[in-house]
């Protein structure tokens, strides 16, 4: 694990219990949930029929945090496998799912799919492949190796499966992560530490995302810019970022990346 990955693991492990404790964080998660659900059909997802035991729709929720994406997609999927580099986030994900009644077939484990030295033996298990859909929700700008990350997730999809990424749109004049004075809800010291876990502080362009999806062999690339900005922080320190969703479909199986 690189020093950068270790920093992400430490920072987000420590933040797990307070990740969405502030009013602005709760509003943002509600907004992201609504926007993802509104685009479910665009993501080739349909609401599950009651008591339909013949349908299987498996989600890989990577950099899952406390489960925002998994919970947002609950009406459309039969199971979710969360993976996160931070043990505190894995614990929080599983704790929140256990409190749901009835508890869905969702579970998170600790792991890193994006390291240049390969993946651990635990992450090579057969049940961690052949997903119908894979997602990264507002975590992509924290990744060091972007193309490798996408390649590794594509390997986990079944043929015809969909990868989608929700993240920050790069726009001229926007404030970069770490250049604002917002209190992220954990204190100023945490805000500074969290900013150090973001290598891609301005976000991403449509062209850049399409190039990476194409390089991974994904087909039918599409990209939507969400109408509502993501407002982060409160009062004078608040700032907004534009959010996008990018998607692509796996056309054929790819050999695992070493």
N, C-alpha and C positions, 0 to 999 in steps of 0.2 A: 504494500500500500504506500502510495506516495505521501509526502508531507502534506500536500494540498488535500488529498483524500482524508488523511488523518484529522486535519483541521475541520473539515466538514463533519466528520463523524463526531468529533468532540463537541462542536458548537451546537449541532442539532440534537445530539443526545441530551445536552443540558437544557435545551429549549423545549423539549417534548411536552412537558406538563403545562407550559404557558403559551404554547404555539398559537392558540386562537382564543386567548383569554380576554383581549381588549375588544371594546365595541366595534372598532373599525375592522378588526380581524374577522369578527363574526359576520359583519356585513359583507366583507369581501368573499368569504367562503360561501355564504348564501348566494351571492351574485354569480360566482363561478359555477356553483352547483346548478343554478337555474339555466345558465347559458349552455352548459354541457348537455343538460337534459333537453333543451330546446333544439339542439343539433343532433339528437340521437338518430333520427332518420338519415341525416346526412352522413353519419358514421356507420350506416347500414345496420342499425340496431332497432329492434321492435320491442314494445312492451311484452313481457311474458304473460301467457295466458294462465289464469288461476289453475293450480293443481295439474299443470302440464309436466309430467315426469319424463316425457320423451325428448324434450329440448335440452340441449347443452350449449351454453355460451360461456366460455371461460375467459376471464380477464387476467392479464399480467399487469399489475399496478406497480411500476418501477419508480423508485424514490418516493415511496407511497406515503411517507409521513404518517399522520394519525388516521389516514383512510379517506380523505376528502373525495378522491376520484372514485374509489370503490363504492362508497356510500351514494354518491351522485348517480352511479350507473346501476344501483341495485334493482330498479324496476326492469332492467333490460338484460341482466346476466344471471346465470345460475351459480357461478362461483367466482371468487377472486383470490389470486395469489399475490400478496404484497411482498415486495423486497425493498429493504432500506439499509443503508450503510450504518445508520445510527441505532444502537440497541434501544435507546429510550423511545425512539419513534416506533420501533417494532412493538415494544411493550404497550405503548399508548394505543396503537392500532388494535392490537388483540384485546386490550381492555375494553375499548369502546364497542367493538363487535360483540363481546361477551355480554354486554349490558342490553343489547337489542333483543326484542321479544316479538317473534322468534328470532334467534340468532341465525344469520345467513351463513352459507358455506364460504366464509371469508377467513383467511389466515395470513399472517405476515411472518417472514423470517429475515434474519440479518444476512446481508450479502452484498457483494460488489461485482456487478457484471461488466464494469467499464475499465478495469485495470489492464495496463499494458502487459502484465506478466501472466495473463490468463485468468481463469475463474477457478474457484475452489472445487474440490471433488463433490461437496454437498450440492453445489449449484448445477452439477451435471446429471442430476437425477432425472429419470424419464418423465416424471410428473411436472417438471419445470419446462416442458416443451409443448408444442402443438396447441398454443392458445389461439382463440378466435380473434382476440383483440389485445393489444398492448398499449399502454399509455404512460406518459410522463406529464404530470401536472405541476407546472410552475417550478420545475426542478432543473430543467435543461441548462439554464444559464449558470448553474453551479458545477457543471461537468467540465473537466479538463479536456477530454478527448471526445469531441462531438461525433465525428464520423464513426469511430469505434463503438461508441455507445449505441448509435442507431443500428449499426451492423449486428451487434450482439442481440439487440431486441428483435430484429428481423429473423434471426436464427431461431428464436423461440416461438415464432408464429407458425401456424399451419398454413399450407398453401391456400391462398385466398384470404388470409387473415389481414386485419387492418392495424396499422400503427398510427396513433395520433399523439401530438405533442401540443400542450397548452403552454404558451410562454409570452414573453414581452416583445413587442414589436419595436424595432429600432427606427426612430424617427428623428429627423434633423431638429435640433434645438431641445430635445427632451433631456431632462436631468439624468445623469448616469447613477446607477446604484453606488452608494458610498459618497456621492457629492451633495447629498441633502443633509438636513439637520433633523430629520424625523426621529422620534423615539419609537422604535419598532414594537414597543410593548413590553420590553424586557429591561429597559434602562439604556442610557446612552452608551455605556460600555459594551453592552450586548450588540447594539446597532453597529458599532465599529467592528466588533468581532465578526458579525454576520456578513458585513460588506467584504471582509477579507476572504470569504468563501465563494465569492462570485468573480470568476475570470472573464465573463462576458457581460460587462456592466451596462452596455447600451441595448442589449437584446439582439434580435435577429431580423433579417429581411426576408421577404417572400423568396427572392431569388436565391439567397443563401440556403434556406431550408429546402427548396426544390432541388438544388444541386446535391445536397447530402442525401435526400431521399432517392434521387436518381442513382447516385453512386452505390447505394445499398440494394439496388435492383427493384425498388418499389415502383408500382405502376399507379396510374390514375391519381396522380398528385392533385391535391386541392388545398385551398388556403382561405380561411375566412377571418376577417378582422371583426372583433366583437364591438358592438356599438357603445356599450357602457365602459368607460375607463375604470381601471382599478385604482381606487383612491387609497393610498397607504398613509397611515398616521392620522393625527387629529390636529385641528387648529392651524396655527401659523406654520407648523412644521410639516403639514400634510403635502403630498405631491401625488400626481397621477401618472399612470403608465397605460398605454394601449395594449390590449391582449389579443392574441391570435390563436387560432387552432389550425394546425397543419395535419394533413392525413395522407396516407398512401396505402396501397394494397400489395401484399406479397403475391407475386405471380408464380413463382416456383421455388422449390426448396434450394437453400444455399448451404454450402459446406461450412462447418463451424470454423470460426476465426481462431487461430492459434493464440 
